Amino acid sequence: MLLKIQRWRIGLLGLGLTVWGLVGSGVLCAESQRHAYQLDNGAYVYIVADPEAAVASVRVVVKAGGLTESPWAGSGISHYLEHVVAGGSTTHRSEQMYSEKIDYLGGAFNAYTTDDHTGYFINTGPDSVTAAIEIMGEWLFACAFDPQEVERERGVIQQEMQRAWADPNRLVYRYSQENFYAGTVAEHPILGRLGRFNALQPADLQAYYQRQYVPENMIVLVGGAVDVAAVKASIAAAFGQQAHAMAPAMPMVQPKPVMMPRELVVEGPTAVERVSIRFPTVDLAHPDLYPLDLLAYILGHGRESLLYQQLVIKQGLANAVSVHSVTPVGVTGYFDIQLSVDPNQRDAAIQAVYETLNNLTVKRTAIRRAKQQKLAEDALLSQALPDRLDRLAQSHLATGGPGFYGYYARQFASVTAADLTRVWQAYIHQHMPMTTRLVPWTEAKSAAEDTGQYRRATLNNGVPVFSQPDASDPAVRVVFRFLHGAASEPPGAGALASQLFGLGANRLSQYAESVGAQVGLSMGHDESVIELTASPGVIHTLIQHVRTALYDPVVDPDDVAVEQRLLLDRIRKRRDHWASDAFAQVRAHFFQGHPYAIPLDGEESDVAAQTPDSLRSVYWALQQAPLVISVSGDFNPARMQSQMQDLFGHGVKSPPKPQIAISPKRLQDSHAKTLKQPVAAVILAVDAAAMDDPDAQVDWQMLDTVLAGMQYPGGRLHPLLRGQELVYVVHGVPQFYRDHGVFYIYAITSPESVATVQQQLVDTVELLKTAGLDPEERERAQAQIRYAYQQAQDPPSARVHQAARYQLWGLPLDTHETQLTRLSTYTDADVQAMAQQAFQAWQLYVFLPE
């Protein structure tokens, strides 16, 4: 079940662009037309008319970010203002009026803040573009700064800060920025520092708004199947009437020269040590940008990269390696080598990095493949209309025009092996690194707070409650897991009920947002999950709201009509994306006759037939379904247990419904399918383990890793098919359900290559069955799976929620450990035998464009 949240808040902490991941050819679709011009008051406008686009998008970028905040530097005022502006009251309409109007536009709007800009967007249908442009103009020029909204958003951001600094990945990035850009405005986090943020006054927000939110500081972008003349008229009305005002200059940031090695060590909520090693490089205009970006890709992009192979696969010194060449707008860039290591292997891993670089030899084939892969990835990322508009905005921010990405892509053709050697020798000085380390809390702290242990209690009605108090965790996480999903409901009823969840009298999602909390809801085929993340001060009230929404739902007919319309629109657009279309077709055939064959969203006729009464029955079923609750973070155990007993400890829970048998496939077979998009795909599907067989799940993870790299590009298929430039991506997906399981291998390719991909996919599977694998291949796969299991328990609070899920499914609470034990026992013969049994009757689905 997926909750449509009215207003998402994203504070992007990335400083500028990681250019190799964002740039490309810049070529629009053949049917698209781009119109670029500047209004008299200085605002820049881009309109992309694309008659084939399924959606329309209105986006505005304002040059207001972490680098532009002086004299409020380090306060996060840009991000604070974004919260107040996006969806808030203006001098034209109230916040509630905007919320209702956005619902009718499709409900998809968002905002984010970076180092150099703030972005706002509304995605809607082509017929609603004029309304979206009008709303955007009102937000950006007529913010009312309602005192209640301003104060509410202050609390929301304070809670966002707490959550951010409990995330190890965001923490290591934050402190790497502070270490590298020390003494400059770029050292501050986009969210701001709490003391400086708390000192901001409403008058500061208004002054910053008046200074930065002027037309000359904005880029307006509109795309879709739109009437260009009508869009131009709407933009002129919403943005062209504003008076001209000089835009503030964007500051240039130059890090201090590196005079000696610098190291910053910070303790944090991590089970492994995370290391960032940075070196200053160049700005966007420097010609060395291109060999540096290509070198980063070759050294640390994916499992086949040089450093990953050396440190993770061959020497076993690191659990993960990645390398990035980051070149922000207006800021000197850096070359960043990131490691995830066991603390006792850190020094050896860092030394191995330098030894690998000192003996660096890059083959011409690797360089050619890296160039082609970068362009192929970028071409795929450039297909969606919102992505194309974002790239136009990013290009304009970087260069003042739309053509940077095409120029960037062309520069790689001339990069040579000698260029790669030259730039690493010029910029990566192993005796002058700027190192940042995020290390686990000290043993004394962990032992004193007992953060590694969880407790188990039982409510009067038999509901288990797992808890793990930790006063050092600034956020409380509460997870409700129900052994009940879409497979037990009329098709589409669960998806529609979940969209309604939180609407009605209590407005769960709106309340959560108002206090800086997060609510996540999901309904799978067999399991439904409600997840809360909030501060200790509001978590108990939020739990009460969940109880009301679940056990006393308000299913208003008007709400049902709106959510029904939005869900039907999503179903109609299912064929607009190859993955949703292809996998819906595969599931319909593979699971025919079982509820698993029906998409979680349902079909049009099923959703249209739902009534308020049928939706109430979904809530009734959830109330009766087996439930397990888990809690982690800074909370009072006695108070939490008492509240859970009062709210969820009454009412009889029904036993799980009987499983539905699914006949396994007996014969190998191929099936021809079609896609609406101009791409081809090959999907191999085979019966796999169910949720009640955890040992077999490890077997399938092993096969997945050997064949397709598990969670990362790799295994046998990735270098085989990508190396021949036959596919953009090839991946394995094991899915374990209550009644049955399925394992997919999917490859995206071109129509002319589909026959070759199909044959090589089948040949690779059959070769594993007949020839087995070598010990090094098995050891690599075991190491990769062990790391995935380690990630699943990081941060340490994840363990209590993992144990609760095992309890829900009736599995031993030490399943994690027993699965790792089983993994360690595999021999080469075991893996071959597993493949022989698993791939007896695969089903091959071959998709070609209509």
C-alpha positions in Angstrom: 0.0 0.0 0.0 1.4 3.3 -1.1 0.4 6.5 0.6 0.1 9.6 -1.6 1.7 12.2 0.5 0.5 15.7 -0.3 3.8 17.4 0.1 7.2 15.7 0.0 10.2 17.5 1.5 13.6 16.7 0.1 16.7 18.6 1.3 19.4 17.3 -1.1 22.8 17.4 0.7 24.9 16.9 -2.5 27.1 19.9 -3.2 26.6 20.6 -6.9 26.9 17.9 -9.6 28.6 14.6 -9.8 29.1 15.3 -13.4 29.7 11.8 -14.8 26.3 10.7 -13.5 24.4 13.7 -14.9 25.6 14.6 -18.3 25.0 13.3 -21.7 24.4 14.1 -25.3 21.8 16.7 -24.7 19.9 15.5 -27.8 16.1 15.9 -27.5 13.7 13.3 -28.8 13.2 13.7 -32.6 9.6 14.9 -32.1 10.5 17.4 -29.4 11.0 21.1 -29.9 12.9 23.3 -27.5 12.1 27.0 -27.2 14.5 29.2 -25.2 14.2 32.9 -24.5 14.5 35.5 -21.8 11.8 37.7 -20.4 12.3 41.5 -20.2 12.7 41.3 -16.4 15.5 38.8 -16.7 13.9 35.4 -16.1 15.1 32.6 -18.4 12.5 30.3 -20.0 12.8 26.9 -21.6 9.8 25.1 -23.2 10.2 21.5 -24.4 7.2 20.6 -26.6 7.0 16.8 -26.8 3.8 15.4 -28.2 4.7 11.9 -27.1 5.2 12.8 -23.4 2.7 11.1 -21.0 2.9 13.9 -18.4 3.6 17.6 -18.3 6.0 19.2 -15.9 6.5 22.8 -14.7 9.8 23.5 -12.9 11.4 26.6 -11.6 15.0 26.9 -10.4 16.0 29.8 -8.1 19.6 30.6 -7.6 19.4 30.4 -3.8 21.3 27.7 -2.0 23.9 27.0 0.6 26.6 29.1 -1.2 24.4 32.2 -1.4 23.3 32.6 2.2 25.7 35.3 3.5 25.2 37.0 6.0 23.2 34.0 7.2 25.8 31.5 6.2 25.4 28.1 7.9 21.8 28.7 8.9 20.1 26.7 6.2 18.0 29.7 5.3 17.6 28.6 1.7 16.2 25.2 2.8 14.0 26.9 5.4 12.6 29.2 2.8 11.9 26.3 0.5 9.7 24.7 3.1 7.8 27.9 3.7 7.3 28.7 0.0 6.4 25.3 -1.5 2.7 24.8 -1.0 2.4 27.5 1.7 -0.1 30.4 1.9 0.3 33.4 -0.4 -1.4 36.7 -0.7 -3.7 35.0 -3.3 -4.7 31.8 -1.6 -4.4 29.8 1.6 -2.3 26.7 2.1 -5.4 24.5 2.3 -6.6 25.9 -1.1 -3.3 25.1 -2.7 -3.4 21.6 -1.2 -6.9 20.9 -2.7 -5.9 22.4 -6.1 -2.7 20.3 -6.2 -4.8 17.2 -5.6 -6.8 17.9 -8.7 -3.7 18.5 -10.7 -2.5 15.0 -9.8 -0.9 15.6 -6.4 2.7 15.4 -7.6 4.7 18.4 -6.5 8.0 18.7 -4.7 10.9 21.0 -3.8 14.5 20.6 -2.9 17.6 22.7 -2.0 21.2 22.3 -3.0 24.4 24.3 -2.6 23.7 26.6 -5.6 19.9 26.5 -6.2 16.4 25.7 -4.9 14.1 23.8 -7.2 10.3 23.6 -7.4 8.2 21.4 -9.6 4.7 20.3 -10.4 4.1 17.3 -12.5 0.6 17.1 -14.0 -1.4 16.5 -17.2 -1.0 18.7 -20.3 -4.4 20.2 -19.8 -3.4 21.5 -16.3 -0.1 23.3 -17.2 -1.6 26.8 -17.1 -2.9 26.2 -13.6 0.5 24.8 -12.5 2.3 27.8 -13.9 0.0 30.2 -12.1 0.5 28.4 -8.8 4.2 28.4 -9.2 4.3 32.1 -9.9 2.2 32.8 -6.8 4.5 30.7 -4.6 7.6 32.4 -5.8 6.5 36.0 -5.8 3.7 36.3 -3.2 4.6 34.1 -0.2 2.5 35.3 2.8 4.9 34.1 5.5 2.0 33.0 7.6 3.4 33.0 11.2 1.9 29.6 12.0 3.3 28.0 8.9 6.7 29.6 9.4 6.9 28.3 13.0 5.6 24.9 12.0 8.2 24.5 9.3 10.9 25.4 11.8 9.8 22.3 13.9 9.7 20.2 10.7 13.3 21.1 9.8 14.5 20.5 13.4 13.2 17.0 13.1 14.7 16.6 9.7 18.1 17.5 11.1 17.7 14.8 13.8 16.9 12.2 11.2 19.7 13.3 8.9 22.4 13.1 11.5 21.2 9.6 12.4 22.0 8.4 8.8 25.6 7.2 8.5 25.8 8.1 4.8 24.6 11.7 5.3 26.9 12.0 8.3 30.1 11.0 6.5 29.2 13.3 3.6 28.5 16.2 6.0 31.9 15.8 7.8 33.7 15.3 4.5 32.4 18.6 3.3 33.4 20.3 6.5 36.9 18.8 6.3 37.5 19.6 2.6 35.9 23.1 2.5 37.0 24.2 6.0 36.9 28.0 6.4 34.6 28.6 3.4 30.9 28.9 3.1 30.8 25.5 1.4 31.7 23.8 4.7 28.2 24.2 6.1 25.4 21.5 5.6 22.5 22.5 3.4 20.2 21.9 6.3 22.2 24.4 8.4 23.7 24.1 11.8 21.1 23.9 14.6 22.3 27.0 16.6 22.4 29.2 13.5 19.1 27.8 12.2 17.4 28.5 15.6 18.6 32.1 15.5 16.7 32.8 12.2 13.8 35.2 12.5 10.8 35.6 10.2 12.2 39.0 9.1 15.4 37.1 7.9 13.3 34.8 5.7 11.5 37.7 4.2 14.7 39.7 3.5 16.3 36.7 1.9 13.2 36.0 -0.2 13.1 39.6 -1.5 16.8 39.4 -2.3 17.0 36.0 -4.0 13.6 35.4 -5.4 13.7 37.9 -8.3 13.1 37.1 -12.0 16.7 37.5 -13.0 17.6 34.8 -10.5 15.2 32.2 -11.9 14.9 29.6 -14.7 11.4 28.6 -15.7 11.0 25.3 -17.5 7.9 23.7 -18.9 7.7 20.4 -20.9 5.2 18.0 -22.3 2.5 17.7 -25.0 1.8 21.4 -24.6 0.6 24.3 -26.7 3.7 26.5 -26.9 1.8 29.7 -27.5 -0.5 29.1 -24.6 2.4 28.2 -22.3 4.3 31.4 -23.3 1.2 33.4 -22.5 0.9 31.7 -19.1 4.5 32.3 -18.3 4.2 36.0 -19.3 1.3 36.4 -17.0 2.8 34.6 -14.0 6.4 35.6 -14.3 6.7 38.4 -16.8 4.7 41.0 -14.8 7.3 41.1 -12.0 9.6 44.1 -11.9 13.2 43.7 -12.8 15.7 43.6 -9.9 19.4 42.9 -10.0 20.3 39.3 -9.1 23.0 38.8 -6.4 26.3 37.5 -7.7 27.1 33.9 -7.2 30.2 33.6 -5.0 33.1 31.4 -6.1 34.5 29.1 -3.4 38.2 28.1 -3.4 39.3 25.5 -0.8 42.4 26.3 1.2 45.6 24.9 -0.2 46.6 21.5 1.1 49.8 22.1 3.1 49.7 18.9 5.1 47.5 15.7 5.4 44.2 16.4 7.2 42.2 13.8 9.0 38.8 14.2 10.7 37.5 11.3 12.8 33.9 11.3 14.0 32.0 8.7 16.0 28.5 7.9 14.7 25.7 5.4 14.3 27.5 2.9 12.0 28.5 -0.8 12.4 31.4 -0.5 10.0 34.0 2.3 9.4 33.3 4.6 6.5 36.3 6.4 5.0 36.3 9.3 2.5 39.7 10.3 1.0 39.5 13.5 -1.0 41.9 15.5 -3.2 41.3 19.0 -4.7 40.8 19.0 -8.5 39.4 21.5 -11.0 36.4 23.7 -11.9 34.0 23.0 -14.7 35.9 25.0 -17.2 39.2 23.0 -16.8 40.1 20.5 -19.6 41.3 18.0 -16.9 37.6 17.6 -15.9 37.1 14.9 -18.5 40.0 12.5 -17.8 39.3 12.9 -14.0 35.7 11.9 -14.5 36.6 9.0 -16.7 39.3 7.8 -14.2 36.7 7.9 -11.4 34.4 5.7 -13.4 37.1 3.2 -14.2 38.5 3.0 -10.7 35.3 2.8 -8.7 32.1 2.5 -10.6 30.5 -0.9 -10.0 31.8 -4.4 -9.3 34.0 -4.5 -12.4 35.9 -1.4 -11.5 39.6 -1.7 -10.7 39.5 -0.7 -7.0 36.4 -2.8 -6.3 38.0 -5.8 -7.8 41.3 -5.3 -6.0 40.1 -4.4 -2.5 36.8 -6.2 -2.2 37.1 -9.2 -4.5 40.8 -10.1 -4.5 42.2 -8.9 -1.2 39.0 -8.8 0.9 40.1 -5.6 2.6 36.9 -3.6 2.1 33.2 -4.3 1.9 32.5 -1.6 -0.6 34.5 0.9 -2.8 33.3 3.8 -4.8 35.1 6.7 -6.5 33.6 10.0 -7.6 34.9 13.0 -9.5 32.7 15.9 -8.2 32.7 19.3 -9.9 30.2 21.7 -8.4 29.0 24.9 -10.0 31.1 27.8 -8.7 33.2 25.6 -6.4 36.5 23.8 -6.9 35.9 20.1 -7.3 37.4 17.1 -5.7 38.3 13.5 -6.3 36.7 11.3 -3.7 37.6 7.6 -2.9 35.1 6.1 -0.4 35.6 2.9 1.5 33.5 0.8 3.8 35.8 -1.3 5.9 36.1 -3.2 9.2 38.1 -0.9 11.5 40.9 -3.3 11.9 41.5 -3.4 8.2 41.3 0.3 7.5 45.0 1.1 7.2 45.6 -1.9 5.0 42.7 -1.0 2.7 43.9 2.6 2.3 47.4 1.4 1.6 46.0 -1.0 -1.0 44.3 1.9 -2.7 47.6 3.7 -3.2 49.4 0.5 -4.3 46.7 -0.1 -6.9 47.1 3.5 -8.2 50.9 3.4 -8.2 50.7 0.3 -10.4 47.8 1.6 -12.5 47.5 0.1 -16.0 44.3 0.8 -17.8 43.7 -1.2 -21.0 42.3 0.4 -24.1 39.3 -1.9 -24.0 38.4 -0.7 -20.5 38.7 2.9 -21.6 36.5 2.4 -24.6 34.0 0.4 -22.7 33.8 3.1 -19.9 33.2 5.8 -22.5 30.4 3.8 -24.1 28.8 2.8 -20.9 28.8 6.4 -19.6 27.0 7.6 -22.7 24.6 4.7 -22.7 23.7 5.3 -19.1 23.2 8.9 -19.7 21.1 8.3 -22.8 18.7 6.2 -20.7 18.6 8.8 -17.9 17.7 11.4 -20.4 14.5 9.8 -21.7 12.0 10.9 -19.1 10.7 14.4 -19.6 11.4 15.7 -16.0 15.0 14.5 -16.3 15.4 16.4 -19.6 14.1 19.6 -18.0 16.4 19.1 -15.0 19.4 18.8 -17.3 18.4 22.0 -19.1 18.4 23.8 -15.8 21.7 22.3 -14.6 23.3 23.2 -17.9 22.1 26.8 -17.7 23.3 27.1 -14.1 26.7 25.8 -15.1 27.3 27.7 -18.3 24.4 30.1 -18.9 23.0 28.1 -21.8 21.5 24.7 -22.6 24.3 23.0 -24.5 26.8 22.0 -21.8 25.8 18.3 -21.8 26.3 17.7 -25.5 29.7 19.5 -25.3 30.7 17.4 -22.2 29.8 14.1 -23.9 32.0 14.9 -27.0 35.1 15.6 -24.9 35.6 12.0 -23.8 36.4 10.9 -27.3 39.9 12.3 -27.1 40.8 11.0 -23.5 43.7 8.6 -23.6 45.4 6.2 -21.2 48.2 8.8 -20.9 45.7 11.4 -19.9 44.4 9.2 -17.1 47.9 8.5 -15.8 48.8 12.2 -16.0 45.7 13.4 -14.0 46.1 10.9 -11.2 49.7 11.8 -10.8 48.8 15.5 -10.9 45.9 15.5 -8.4 46.0 12.4 -6.3 48.9 13.0 -3.9 48.9 10.1 -1.5 51.0 12.1 1.1 48.5 15.0 1.1 45.0 13.4 1.5 42.1 15.0 3.2 40.6 12.0 5.0 37.3 11.8 6.9 36.4 8.7 8.9 33.0 7.9 10.4 33.7 5.2 13.1 31.4 3.2 15.3 30.6 4.5 18.7 33.2 3.5 21.3 32.7 0.1 23.0 32.1 1.8 26.4 29.3 3.9 25.0 27.6 1.0 23.3 27.9 -1.3 26.3 26.6 1.4 28.7 23.5 2.0 26.6 23.0 -1.6 25.6 22.2 -0.5 22.0 22.9 -3.9 20.5 20.2 -5.8 22.4 16.5 -5.8 21.9 13.7 -6.8 24.2 10.5 -8.8 23.4 7.2 -8.5 25.2 3.7 -9.7 24.4 0.4 -7.7 24.6 -2.7 -9.3 26.2 -4.0 -10.4 22.8 -0.8 -12.1 21.8 0.8 -9.3 19.7 4.6 -9.3 20.1 6.4 -6.0 20.7 10.1 -5.8 20.0 11.9 -2.8 21.4 15.5 -1.5 21.4 15.9 1.7 23.5 18.9 3.9 22.6 19.2 7.4 24.1 21.9 8.2 21.5 19.4 7.8 18.6 17.7 11.2 18.1 14.7 9.7 16.3 12.2 7.0 17.3 11.2 4.5 14.7 8.0 2.4 15.1 7.1 -0.3 12.6 3.7 -2.1 12.5 3.8 -5.3 10.3 0.6 -7.1 9.3 0.6 -10.5 7.8 -2.0 -9.4 5.3 -1.6 -8.0 1.8 -3.2 -7.4 -1.6 -3.4 -11.1 -2.4 -6.2 -11.4 0.2 -8.2 -8.4 -1.1 -10.3 -7.7 -4.1 -7.9 -6.5 -6.9 -7.1 -2.8 -6.4 -8.9 -2.5 -3.0 -5.7 -2.5 -1.0 -4.0 0.1 -3.2 -7.0 2.4 -3.1 -7.5 1.9 0.7 -3.8 2.8 1.3 -4.1 6.0 -0.7 -7.0 6.9 1.6 -5.1 6.0 4.7 -4.5 9.2 6.7 -7.2 11.2 5.1 -10.5 12.0 6.9 -10.8 13.4 10.4 -7.3 12.8 11.7 -5.3 13.6 8.5 -2.4 11.4 9.5 0.0 12.4 6.8 -0.6 16.1 7.3 -0.2 15.8 11.1 3.1 13.9 10.6 4.4 16.6 8.3 3.4 19.4 10.6 5.6 18.0 13.4 8.5 16.9 11.2 7.7 13.2 11.3 7.6 10.7 8.5 4.9 8.1 7.8 5.6 5.3 5.3 3.0 2.8 4.2 3.3 -0.1 1.9 1.0 -3.0 1.0 2.7 -6.0 -0.7 1.1 -9.2 -1.8 1.3 -10.8 1.6 2.5 -8.1 4.1 1.4 -4.5 5.0 3.7 -2.2 6.8 3.2 1.2 8.6 6.4 2.9 9.6 6.7 6.0 11.7 9.9 8.1 12.3 9.6 11.0 14.7 11.1 12.8 17.6 10.5 11.4 21.2 8.3 14.4 21.9 5.7 13.6 19.2 5.9 9.8 18.6 3.2 8.9 21.1 0.7 11.3 19.6 1.6 10.0 16.1 1.0 6.4 17.3 -2.5 7.5 18.6 -3.2 8.9 15.1 -2.2 5.6 13.5 -4.6 3.8 15.9 -7.5 6.1 14.9 -6.8 5.9 11.1 -6.5 2.1 11.2 -9.3 1.2 13.6 -11.7 4.0 13.2 -11.2 5.1 9.5 -13.1 7.9 7.9 -13.8 6.7 4.3 -15.4 9.8 2.8 -17.1 9.2 -0.6 -15.5 12.5 -1.9 -12.1 11.3 -0.8 -12.7 7.9 -2.4 -13.7 9.6 -5.7 -10.5 11.7 -5.8 -8.2 8.8 -4.9 -10.0 6.5 -7.3 -9.4 8.9 -10.2 -5.7 9.3 -9.3 -5.2 5.5 -9.0 -7.0 4.9 -12.3 -4.7 7.4 -14.0 -1.7 5.6 -12.7 -3.0 2.3 -14.0 -3.7 3.8 -17.4 -0.1 5.0 -17.5 1.3 1.5 -16.6 2.3 0.8 -20.2 4.2 4.1 -20.4 7.2 2.6 -18.7 8.8 -0.6 -20.0 9.4 -2.2 -16.5 5.9 -1.8 -15.1 4.5 -3.0 -18.4 6.8 -6.0 -18.9 6.7 -7.3 -15.4 2.9 -7.0 -15.2 2.7 -9.2 -18.3 5.2 -11.7 -16.9 3.5 -12.0 -13.6 0.1 -12.4 -15.3 1.4 -15.4 -17.1 3.8 -16.9 -14.5 1.2 -16.7 -11.6 -1.9 -17.2 -13.7 -4.8 -18.3 -11.5 -3.2 -16.9 -8.3 -3.7 -13.4 -6.8 0.1 -12.8 -7.3 -0.7 -12.5 -11.0 -2.6 -9.2 -10.4 -0.6 -6.0 -10.1 -0.7 -4.4 -6.7 -2.6 -1.4 -8.1 -5.2 -3.7 -9.7 -6.8 -3.2 -13.0 -9.1 -0.4 -14.2 -12.4 -2.3 -13.9 -11.5 -3.6 -10.4 -10.6 -0.2 -9.0 -13.6 1.5 -10.6 -15.9 -1.0 -8.9 -14.6 -0.3 -5.4 -17.0 1.4 -2.9 -16.5 3.0 0.5 -17.8 -0.2 2.1 -15.4 -2.4 0.2 -12.5 -0.2 1.3 -13.6 -0.3 4.9 -13.4 -4.1 4.7 -9.6 -3.7 4.0 -9.2 -1.9 7.3 -11.3 -4.5 9.0 -9.1 -7.2 7.6 -5.9 -5.4 8.8 -7.4 -5.1 12.3 -7.8 -8.9 12.4 -4.5 -9.8 10.8 -1.5 -11.1 12.7 0.5 -8.1 13.8 4.1 -7.6 15.1 5.3 -4.2 16.4 9.0 -3.0 16.7 10.4 0.2 18.2 13.9 1.6 18.2 15.4 4.9 19.3 15.1 7.3 22.2 11.9 6.3 24.1 10.8 5.3 27.5 10.2 1.5 27.4 7.5 1.4 30.1 5.5 4.3 28.6 5.8 2.8 25.1 4.7 -0.7 26.3 1.7 0.8 28.2 0.6 2.8 25.1 0.9 -0.3 22.8 -1.2 -2.3 25.3 -3.9 0.4 25.5 -4.1 0.9 21.7 -3.3 -2.4 20.1 -3.5 -5.0 22.9 -7.3 -5.7 22.5 -9.2 -7.6 19.9 -8.6 -11.1 18.8 -6.2 -11.7 15.9 -7.1 -14.3 13.3 -4.6 -17.0 12.3 -3.0 -16.6 8.9 -5.0 -17.7 6.0 -4.1 -21.1 4.4 -1.5 -20.9 1.7 -2.6 -21.3 -1.9 -0.7 -23.9 -3.8 1.0 -23.0 -7.1 2.0 -25.7 -9.4 5.7 -25.5 -10.3 6.6 -25.2 -14.0 7.4 -28.5 -15.7 8.8 -27.5 -19.0 11.1 -24.9 -20.4 9.2 -22.5 -22.6 9.5 -19.2 -24.5 6.8 -16.5 -24.8 6.7 -13.6 -27.3 5.4 -10.2 -25.8 5.3 -6.6 -26.9 6.1 -3.2 -25.4 4.8 0.2 -26.1 8.2 1.7 -25.8 10.9 1.5 -28.5 13.1 -0.9 -26.4 13.4 -4.6 -26.2 13.7 -6.8 -23.1 14.4 -10.4 -22.2 13.1 -11.8 -18.9 13.9 -15.3 -17.6 11.6 -16.4 -14.8 11.8 -19.6 -12.7 10.1 -20.9 -9.6 11.9 -20.0 -6.4 11.6 -20.4 -2.6 8.7 -19.2 -0.5 9.2 -17.1 2.6 9.0 -20.1 5.0 12.2 -21.6 3.6 15.1 -19.2 4.6 17.8 -21.7 3.8 16.6 -21.9 0.2 16.5 -18.1 0.1 20.2 -18.1 0.6 20.6 -20.6 -2.2 18.8 -18.3 -4.5 20.8 -15.3 -3.4 24.0 -17.3 -4.2 22.7 -18.1 -7.7 21.6 -14.5 -8.2 25.1 -13.2 -7.2 27.0 -15.7 -9.4 24.8 -15.0 -12.5 23.8 -11.3 -12.1 25.7 -9.7 -9.2 22.9 -9.6 -6.6 22.5 -5.9 -5.7 25.2 -4.6 -8.0 26.0 -5.0 -11.7 28.2 -8.1 -11.9 28.2 -11.8 -11.9 28.7 -13.6 -15.2 26.1 -11.8 -17.2 27.1 -8.2 -16.7 30.6 -8.4 -18.1 29.5 -10.8 -20.8 26.5 -8.8 -22.2 27.7 -5.3 -21.3 31.2 -6.1 -22.5 29.7 -6.9 -25.9 27.6 -3.7 -25.7 24.5 -5.8 -26.1 22.5 -4.5 -23.1 22.1 -1.4 -21.0 21.5 -3.3 -17.9 21.1 -7.0 -16.8 20.0 -7.8 -13.3 18.6 -10.6 -11.2 15.7 -10.3 -8.8 14.7 -13.0 -6.3 11.3 -12.5 -4.8 10.0 -14.6 -1.9 6.3 -14.6 -1.1 4.2 -16.5 1.4 2.7 -19.0 -1.2 5.5 -19.2 -3.7 8.7 -17.5 -5.0 10.0 -16.4 -8.3 13.5 -15.5 -9.6 13.9 -13.1 -12.6 16.8 -12.2 -14.7 16.0 -9.3 -16.9 18.0 -7.5 -19.6 17.2 -4.3 -21.5 18.5 -4.3 -25.0 17.7 -3.1 -28.6 15.4 -5.0 -31.0 18.3 -6.0 -33.2 20.2 -7.6 -30.3 17.3 -9.4 -28.6 18.0 -12.8 -30.2 21.7 -12.7 -29.2 20.9 -11.6 -25.7 18.2 -14.3 -25.4 20.6 -17.0 -26.5 23.6 -15.9 -24.3 21.3 -15.6 -21.3 20.1 -19.2 -21.7 23.6 -20.4 -22.5 25.0 -18.8 -19.3 22.4 -20.5 -17.2 23.0 -23.9 -18.8 26.7 -23.6 -18.5 26.4 -23.1 -14.7 24.4 -26.3 -14.6 26.9 -28.3 -16.6 30.3 -26.8 -15.8 29.9 -25.3 -12.3 32.2 -22.5 -11.2 35.6 -22.0 -9.9 36.5 -21.5 -6.2 37.4 -17.8 -6.7 34.1 -17.1 -8.2 32.3 -18.8 -5.3 34.4 -16.9 -2.7 33.6 -13.6 -4.4 29.9 -14.3 -4.3 30.0 -15.4 -0.7 31.9 -12.1 0.2 29.3 -10.0 -1.6 26.4 -11.7 0.1 28.0 -11.4 3.5 28.4 -7.7 3.0 24.7 -7.4 2.0 23.8 -9.1 5.3 26.0 -6.7 7.1 24.4 -3.7 5.4 21.0 -5.1 6.5 22.0 -4.6 10.2 23.4 -1.1 9.8 22.6 1.0 11.7 22.4 -1.4 14.8 18.8 -0.3 15.4 17.8 -2.2 12.2 18.3 -5.5 14.0 15.2 -5.1 16.2 13.0 -4.5 13.1 14.6 -7.4 11.3 13.8 -9.7 14.2 10.2 -8.5 14.3 9.8 -9.4 10.6 11.2 -12.9 11.3 8.6 -13.2 14.1 5.8 -12.1 11.7 6.7 -14.8 9.2 7.1 -17.5 11.8 10.9 -17.8 11.3 13.5 -18.3 14.0 14.8 -15.0 15.4 18.4 -16.0 14.6 17.5 -16.6 10.9 20.1 -14.0 9.9 22.9 -16.0 11.7 21.8 -19.4 10.4 21.6 -18.1 6.8 25.2 -16.7 7.1 26.3 -20.1 8.5 24.7 -21.9 5.6 26.4 -19.4 3.2 29.8 -20.3 4.6 29.4 -24.0 3.9 28.9 -23.9 0.1 31.2 -25.8 -2.1 31.6 -25.4 -5.8 29.7 -28.7 -6.3 26.8 -27.4 -4.1 26.3 -24.3 -6.3 26.3 -26.5 -9.4 23.8 -28.8 -7.9 21.6 -25.8 -6.8 21.7 -24.5 -10.4 20.7 -27.9 -11.8 17.7 -28.1 -9.5 16.7 -24.5 -9.8 16.8 -24.0 -13.6 15.0 -27.2 -14.7 12.0 -25.3 -16.2 12.7 -21.7 -16.9 10.2 -19.5 -18.7 11.7 -17.0 -21.2 9.7 -13.8 -22.0 11.0 -11.9 -25.1 9.6 -8.3 -25.5 9.8 -6.4 -28.8 8.3 -3.0 -29.6 4.8 -3.0 -31.0 
